């Protein structure tokens, strides 16, 4: 019986003991989990337009060709951002062409029909302090999706996170808005301890 109690106490205090250990880098654990495919959670797919800060237009996946000259509402500028990992790793697919935006070993952006050929089609979404988003290659760390003022792709080795060329803004296509669910609040009465559900809807007329 004493051994059982000791195991229970040890199980209870083990998280505290872990937190008390010095020089434990929990960032390493998070970074490792970011690259692991999540087979339990529902895959998150969202349609965006990626507005280029440099060209003033949107990324287009025209098939094998990638540009940043799409107008607002252009069918080739509607991109499906697929996220199925613990962290922020995503794949970007053209909704119209079903080609994935990928980067080869030379840092060139291109469209590919199959994103599972190599890791060049997986990018890490990075939120910047200026509220723009950057997309870094998960395979070629330090190489980013970038475009010139004329909407031409920049090669990965010629990009830096502080360059305007790699800054993008996610926009919903015209007429589409995010799914906003109505908010509800739960209150607990101190006297009865009963849970009451409160909504924003007005009470029924008597």
JOBELRA-V404988 format. One record per residue. RES is the residue in one letter. PHI is phi in radians with two decimals (* if undefined). PSI is psi in whole degrees, 0 to 359 (none if undefined). Layout:
# JOBELRA-V404988
{{RES;PHI;PSI} {RES;PHI;PSI}}
This chain:
# JOBELRA-V404988
{{X;*;320} {X;-1.12;321} {X;-1.15;324} {X;-1.14;314} {X;-1.06;320} {X;-1.11;321} {X;-1.15;322} {X;-1.13;315} {X;-1.10;319} {X;-1.12;320} {X;-1.13;323} {X;-1.22;321} {X;-1.61;350} {X;-1.06;321} {X;-1.07;323} {X;-1.17;323} {X;-1.15;322} {X;-1.12;317} {X;-1.16;334} {X;-1.41;345} {X;-1.23;132} {X;-1.41;156} {X;1.10;28} {X;-1.60;120} {X;-1.69;95} {X;-1.25;342} {X;-1.11;328} {X;-1.13;318} {X;-1.10;315} {X;-1.12;319} {X;-1.12;320} {X;-1.16;319} {X;-1.22;335} {X;-1.09;328} {X;-1.56;0} {X;-1.60;130} {X;-1.14;138} {X;-1.72;107} {X;-1.60;0} {X;-1.76;316} {X;-1.30;156} {X;-1.22;138} {X;-1.14;135} {X;-1.80;113} {X;-2.08;131} {X;-2.43;137} {X;-1.61;124} {X;-2.28;165} {X;-1.92;135} {X;-1.82;104} {X;-1.42;124} {X;-1.48;127} {X;-1.18;332} {X;-1.42;307} {X;-1.42;340} {X;1.30;13} {X;-2.31;194} {X;-1.99;151} {X;-1.12;136} {X;-2.08;136} {X;-1.90;98} {X;-1.60;10} {X;2.14;237} {X;-1.32;340} {X;-1.62;136} {X;-2.11;131} {X;-2.39;174} {X;-2.22;54} {X;-2.20;20} {X;-1.39;135} {X;-1.35;163} {X;-1.09;122} {X;1.64;354} {X;-1.02;134} {X;-1.14;330} {X;-1.39;349} {X;-1.62;358} {X;-1.51;114} {X;-2.02;138} {X;-1.66;115} {X;-1.62;113} {X;-1.79;121} {X;-2.13;122} {X;-2.47;38} {X;-2.21;171} {X;-1.12;327} {X;-1.86;227} {X;-1.99;27} {X;-1.43;132} {X;-2.41;165} {X;-2.09;144} {X;-2.03;119} {X;-2.13;136} {X;-1.21;124} {X;-1.12;324} {X;-1.39;318} {X;-1.71;340} {X;1.12;20} {X;-1.61;144} {X;-1.63;143} {X;-1.36;121} {X;-2.35;166} {X;-2.25;128} {X;-1.52;183} {X;-1.20;345} {X;-1.61;359} {X;1.53;10} {X;-1.49;135} {X;-1.46;137} {X;-2.71;164} {X;-1.72;139} {X;-2.29;143} {X;-1.28;325} {X;-2.03;119} {X;-1.48;354} {X;-1.60;3} {X;-1.13;316} {X;-2.70;178} {X;-1.39;5} {X;-1.25;353} {X;-1.77;7} {X;-1.92;131} {X;-2.22;155} {X;-1.81;122} {X;-1.41;125} {X;-2.15;120} {X;-1.46;125} {X;-1.66;163} {X;-1.15;336} {X;-1.55;14} {X;1.30;6} {X;-1.55;168} {X;-2.07;139} {X;-2.03;152} {X;-2.18;108} {X;-1.75;140} {X;-1.10;132} {X;-1.29;333} {X;-1.55;319} {X;-1.89;82} {X;-1.06;131} {X;1.71;352} {X;-1.80;132} {X;-2.11;157} {X;-1.22;127} {X;-2.65;155} {X;-2.44;154} {X;-1.46;179} {X;-1.11;333} {X;-1.54;6} {X;1.42;15} {X;-1.56;142} {X;-1.15;141} {X;-1.63;148} {X;-1.31;145} {X;-0.89;316} {X;-1.12;343} {X;-1.72;18} {X;-2.03;151} {X;-2.40;151} {X;-1.13;338} {X;-1.60;2} {X;-1.41;142} {X;-1.07;333} {X;-1.08;336} {X;-1.86;11} {X;-1.70;129} {X;-2.35;159} {X;-2.20;128} {X;-1.38;128} {X;-2.29;143} {X;-1.37;145} {X;-1.04;155} {X;-0.96;133} {X;1.52;353} {X;-1.93;136} {X;-2.28;155} {X;-1.11;151} {X;-1.30;110} {X;-1.82;115} {X;-1.50;141} {X;-1.08;141} {X;-1.46;144} {X;-2.36;154} {X;-2.22;146} {X;-1.98;127} {X;-2.09;151} {X;-2.11;125} {X;-1.30;134} {X;-1.22;330} {X;-1.41;309} {X;-1.66;343} {X;1.09;17} {X;-1.48;143} {X;-1.52;126} {X;-2.04;134} {X;-1.64;125} {X;-1.94;134} {X;-2.21;170} {X;-1.49;355} {X;-1.28;144} {X;-1.23;153} {X;-1.17;153} {X;-1.14;149} {X;-1.24;141} {X;-1.38;none}}
